[in-house]
Amino acid sequence: MSAQNTRLGIWLMVATTFVFAMQDGISRHLAGEYNVLMVVMIRYWFFAAFVIAMAARSAGGLRAAAATSQPWVQVTRGVLLATEICVMVLAFVLLGLVESHAVFTSYPLLVAALSGPILGEKVGWRRWTAIGIGFVGVLIILQPGVRVFQPEALVPLAAAFMFALYGLLTRYAARKDTTTVSFFYTGTVGCVVMTAVGVWFWEPMTGPDWGWMALLCVTGALGHWLLIKTYDVAEASAVQPFAYLQLVFAATLGITVFGERLEWNVALGAALVVAAGVFTLLRARAKEKGRA
């Protein structure tokens, strides 16, 4: 563990969210031209290679990285994340970056809501209030009963739910396994699953799009490396609120590059979701400090 440097951690988190937003933009372009499963599969090939290289350099090498007493938990995590990525990329194609990310930002609230029944953690009335306000924001974004409801709007919400479950299982796995072990299974299991499914949907790609695919793979690895460095130099609770900047970066990309529009209900709903999420994170941090 490196010496704690919160300011550096914040800047690394900002850089992480920017890289992941660029990755989402590239994914939106490629998935609009080719099958989503194929795009995610190729992305996972590079990600798995990156994960294996990181594991080989860690203490104990690949043998230590693959050693776990809870293989089914780790496999389920890997499958969940791969599925969530496919669903979220599909949401980019169906709804665009702006609305998809506005709904997806509800995942920290889902983590807080599900942490009680899944992990046995206590959620107080303040956080339940924030969770309720956040989901009012989601309803404002989706506008059920106000306009003709689009079933596609539920796609990013499903992705948020899966990512929340993935996050909770990651916390559960951390009780026995190291970060290196969890990261190893995230990449390798996802690669195996996506290859088994995606290879049946192979489509020939143009030269320029292979360039975009290469950039997608590089941004994926770079984003995860930056995230690892972020949590290495600063406490997660101190930098996590800045992860919401991915919504800002992705929305800006959607508007300027893909010609999307920022509707008033999406802006208002997203503001409520982010405010509720930040409060939930800060409240959790305060409780942790109180127990310290």
N, C-alpha and C positions, 0 to 999 in steps of 0.2 A: 504494500500500500504506500502510495506517495504521500508526502506531506500535504495536509489539507490546505487548499487555496480556493476559497469560495468564488472570488472574482474570476479566476481563470476557469473554474468550473462553469460559471454562468456563460462566459464567452464560448466555451466549448459546446455547451448545450445550444446556444444560438446557432453556431456553425452546424451542429448536428441537425437541427430542425430545417435549416436552409437546404442542406444536402438531401435530406429525406423528401422535402417538398419538390426539389428538382427531379428526384427519382420518381415521384408520383406523376409529375408532368410527362416524363418520358414514358412511363407505364401507360398513361392515358393515350398517348399518341400510338404506341405499338399495339395496344389492345384494341384500338379502333380499327386497325388494319389487319390484325392476325388474331388467332384464337387465344383467349386469355390463358388457358391451361398451358399452351406451348410457351408463351411469353414468361410465365411464372416458372415453368420448368427450367428454361435456360438460365434464368436469374438464379435459381437454386443451385445449378451446377457450379457456378462461380462462387456462390456463397458457401457451399459445402467445401470447396477447395480452400477458401479463406479460413474457414473454421478448423479444418484439419491442419492447415499450416500453423495456425495459432496454438492448437493443442499440442502439436509436435514440439513447439518451442517452450511449452510450459513445463513446470516441475513434474517429473514422472513420465512425460511424453504421452503418446496416444493411449497406452495401457491405462494410465491413471485417469485420463479424460473420459475413457469409456467405462470406468468402474463405478457402478451405482447399485445401491441396494433396493432401488425402487424403479425398475426398468419400465413398468407400465405407466407410471406417472410421467416419466420422461418421454416415452413414445407418444402418449396422449398429448403432451405439450407440443411436440413437434408437428403432429397431425393437425392440431387446432390452429397453430400459427400459419401453416401452409394453406389451410382452408380459408382462414381469415384474409390472407393476402389475395387469394383468388376472388373472394367475394368483394373485397374493397376495390380491386382493380376493375371488376365488373361495374361497381357503382360509379367509378370515374367515367366509364363509357356511357352509362345510362343517364347520369345526373350531372356530370361535370365535377370539377375539383371543388368549387365553392360550396355547393350544397352538401356534397358527400362529406367533406371535412367538417362542416358545421354540425352535422349530425354525429359524426364519429367522435367529436370532442367530448361526448357524454360518457366515454368509457371509464374515466376515473370515478365518476359517480356510480357506475355499475359495479366497479371494484369495491367501493365503499359499501354499497347496498348488499353485495353478495358475500362480503368478508365475514359477516356474522354467521349465516348458515353453513358456509363452506369451511372457514378457518376457525370459527368459534370466537371471533373478535367482537368486542362490545362497540356498538355504534350508538352514540348519544343522541339526544333530541336535536342538538344544534346541527349535527351532520345530517340527520334525517330531514331536517328542514331545508338544508342546502341541496340535498338530493332531490327533494320535491320541487324546489324552485328550478333546478337544472332541467328537470323533465317537463316542467311548464315551458321552458325555453325550447325543448325538442318539439313539443306540440305546436308551438308558434311557428317553428320552421316547417313542420309537416302540414299544418293547417287542415286537419281532418274536419270535415263538415263545413268548411268555408269554401273550398274549391273542390273540383272533382278529384277525389283522392287517387294518387298514383301509387300502385303497389311497389313500383321501383324505389319509392322513398324509404321503404323498409329495408332495402339492401344494405345501406351503410349502417343502419341501426343493428342489423344482424351481425355485421362485421365488428361493431363496437362490443356487442355482447360476447362474441367469440374471443376478442382480444382481452376483454376483462377476465374471462375464464382462464385464458392463457396466463395472464398476469398473476391470478390467484394460485394457479398450479405451480407457477414459478416460485412464488413465496413459500408454498407448501414444500416443494422440492428442496428449497434452500435450507430447510431444517436438517437435512442429512447430506446433501450434495453441495459441492463447491460451485462457484460461478462457471469455472472452466468446464465442469461436467455438464451443466445445464446448457451452456453455449454449444458444446460439442453435439449434444443430442438435438438441439434446435436445428442446426444446419444439416446434419446427416440424415435424420429421420425425414425432414422435409424434402430433402433431395430424393430419397428413395421413393417416397409417396408420389411426388410430382412427376418423377420419371415414369413410374408405373402407369400413371394416368395420362400425362401430357404427351407421351411419345405417340399415342394413337391420333393425335390432332396436329401432327407436324404439317407445316405449310412452308413452301419456299419463300425466302425473304429477299428483298432487293438489296443491292450493295449499300446504299445510304442507310437503310434500316438496320443492317448488321452493325453499322457504326453506332446507331442509336442504342442497339442492344448491348454493344460493348460498353458504352457510357452508362447504361442502366446497371450493368454488373459492377462497374467500378464505383459508382455512387452508392450502391448497396453495401459493398465492402467498406468503403470510406465512412459511410454513415455509422455503421456498427463499430468501427474502430474508434471514431470520435466519441460515440456513446460510452464505450468502455473507458476511454481516457477521462471522460467527464466524471463518471462515478469513481474513478481512481483518485481524483484530486479534490473532490468535494462531496459532501453528504447529499444523498439523493433528495431528501426533503427540502434542501436549500435551493436546488437547481430545477426541480421538477416543474414548478409553475411556469418556467420559461419554455417548457415543451409546447405550450399553447401557441407559441410563435409559428409553429408549423401551419396552423390555420391561416395566419396572416400571409405567410409566404406562398402557400398553395393557392389561396384566394387571389392574390396579386397575379400569380402565374396564370390562373384560369381566366381572369379578366383581360389581361394584356396580350396573352398568346393565343388563347382559345376562344376569345370573344364572348365569354360568359358574362352574365349580369348579376350584380349583387342586389337582390330584392330586399325590401325593407324588413320583411318578416324573417328572412335568413339572418340579416345583420342583428336584429333585436334578439332573436332566439339564441344566436351564437353568443352574444354578449352575456345573456343570462346563464348559459351553460358554462362559459369560461369563468364567470364570476363565482358561480356555485362550486366549480371544480377547484379553483384557487383557494376558496375558503375551506373546502374539505381537506385539501393538502396541508394548509397552514394549521388547521385544527388538529390533524393527525400528528404534525410535527410538534405542536405544543404539548400534546399528551405524551409523546415519546420523551420530551425533555423533562416533563413532570415526573416520569418514572425513573429518569436517570439519577 
